[in-house]
């Protein structure tokens, strides 16, 4: 059972009647049949100026409020306003929602909403036969068609026969609905995305109260625009209910999730909250030094809104200053954080090395995007693993934490802070563009049960004759004392030059350097991370699929498919890439074949081969998009098949 | 005793301190005869005057000969990486208003690899005191020309003479919206300490350029400003509220075109130095009087010292205001947001 705490008990449609009620038995209106589905994949696509991301976000919020499980995939160009009506300018938002636990935004859309010919053309190859297509016919002008290379309108030449096409004059209908709004045509036209949202909301029985509330808040200073959007939204809903073209509506019942209170959350928001929570649980002020970069800027924006948690955000002059300021704050006893993407990490490398040498806590968040160089700023990739692992001069080990899902970004941030504070080390948190912008339901944690991250600053001299030795380590963690300025008697100087063990004084002694290099490595190697869990229900699998980061969703979905077909495959997913879990070597040894799917050219596989001398098989894709479950299922089937073939030979 | 408004939030020392309190047990390893020794001794004997707790003082440096400085100061200190000290110190000062934070840097560190951080620290007006040791040469890498070397400088990397025009660090600082700009010389302890005193009093970023002799790779670079026979004519000693005089019989006047120039005392009226002038143009014009090659007519003293809101204070004020307006953050409420749903058991 679900209920909306922010909404009235009844799930009201725009006309004040519950959609379920009106559709099932609504008096005075002919009831349309309702078809029950267990899951649906919808893709909204349009020009980058058409508001598709907002439309998708709203549909997602309605769906979360309804209690479905969900997963989203926003996909947009790097240009803020790409040329209108062109293929590169298409922006889309895909949403998968279900009455059961799902893991990915879905391989192929069941429904495509195409706001113009470019959106249709760009997305058509992804559609399976039988999919529904809702197009805005008003945009299918000769000129717009020609712009994307359509000689004839695909709406009329029979090329879409394999699909269920719904031609809807969305622009005209929106303008008609808003003819009394007093808005100029251009402004009124912009509400067509809300008309489309209203129509889809009717089709899938989404609660609408939240969207109306959202629109009124968003345009609080422009009430005329707010009302126009609400009117267009309601008009879209009513259009679905009255027009004969839409004969059926669909119901996807709420998912049976574990008991608890849920919200929908994106990866970057979860990560931001994780950092705020780390500040609260450690009792340290958070200091974020950052420079804007896609797709990490949202974290800077979000944290800058939480000054009442004592969070300081510093938009620096460059990436280097961002991490420099964070490290300076860490020296002063703050929880220092810097957020960036791959190109920013490259610039921060020297300071990360300094943090390794100073042995101060620092969280480095890398929201990976397509590389190298500027690469694909708005697309996802996981090709920074080796940069995080090795991208510094000298032996400069840095622990690496990687969340597997958007909601997991919250716990990953807390975990990265835990390691940084406990071991006095910089820590990499590797998220990616897919996790950052994707969203899913998140069961709210009990705040009191979050990890206790409190630290003890050094307060007393620890050496002979009342001296303070800044590099005298804790025998268990090998962490050095954190003595912050303002503490009497512990004045000390640290720097990037090699230090004498214990005293921290400059030392060029060969044996000391060898010892310090090995000790810094040992400190990271000995970090306590949980064992990797293996999911192998049959207990007889001979193939292990091992992933890390955002590939968790598609890998898990693929594993389910293979098992549904009777295949035996074991699955494990790494949340810690440095150090690896202590049981990883033993796990790898148990399987005849180890498949490692990655959105890079085999970076984890390289590490596994080097560390464990295991013949890990890479499966790679660097298309700026997440894997599809079907694609990975094929890979696993093939791996199982090749084992069988070897036996029969 | 001097009042230091910029140190208002820094805890006071329990009792009087001496220069000895600020010395560490580390052997000083600059070349014998280096100008850095004089600066170190001047700073160590000046610090007690601040009357603040030693443990609330931090020296942050970058890379270069000058950047070894923190190792010899018995305070908290960080010897960081090339050019980044202003950025690191900004994070420290912005999060710890109870500290007195000093940056020690050189002409290569501050003006070449770290130029970006220097100008942004100046425009932000973070509560930092930046001591820029300018020896017009790269010392630690053994003698290449620096961004303050004169054009045509013959060095290991420029056997036929350097091609690039130098920075005038004070012109640069004024252009970067600096609120405090001063210059002094390593060998003149009394003047050096008077400038440090003014810098310590200033609220916000203070840039103090210290002409420092590198006796190994650029010996005598500032000799004209030090030699009893030449210094009186070469130096322009600036004192707030005093006429700007040059040597025994000349002074600085404003010409009909508005430009500053040096004229015989018999011609015109000397301008009166106003370090607190709202606009930076006269200060800038003063920095341009010096000959870039010979340093003839070099102004020393406090060129500019004006009030502007301080970055760290503004940042702290925003945090206070956020808490007043929204209340202290409630983590559970933040996590829940405005739209949740409940799944019953």
Interface residues (C-beta under 8 A of the other chain):
Chain A: X1 X2 X3 X4 X5 X6 X61 X64 X65 X66 X67 X210 X256 X257 X258 X259 X260 X261 X262 X263 X264 X273 X276 X277 X280 X285 X287 X289 X306 X307 X308 X309 X310 X312 X314 X316 X317 X318 X320 X321 X324 X325 X326 X327 X328 X329 X330 X331 X332 X333 X334 X336 X350 X351 X353 X354 X358 X444 X445 X447 X485 X486 X487 X488 X489 X490 X491 X492 X493 X494 X495 X496 X497 X505 X506
Chain B: X11 X24 X26 X53 X54 X55 X56 X57 X58 X59 X60 X70 X71 X73 X74 X75 X76 X77 X78 X79 X80 X81 X84 X87 X88 X89 X90 X91 X92 X93 X94 X95 X96 X98 X99 X116 X117 X120 X315 X318 X319 X321 X322 X323 X325 X326 X327 X328 X329 X331 X332 X334 X335 X336 X337 X338 X339 X340 X341 X342 X343 X344 X345
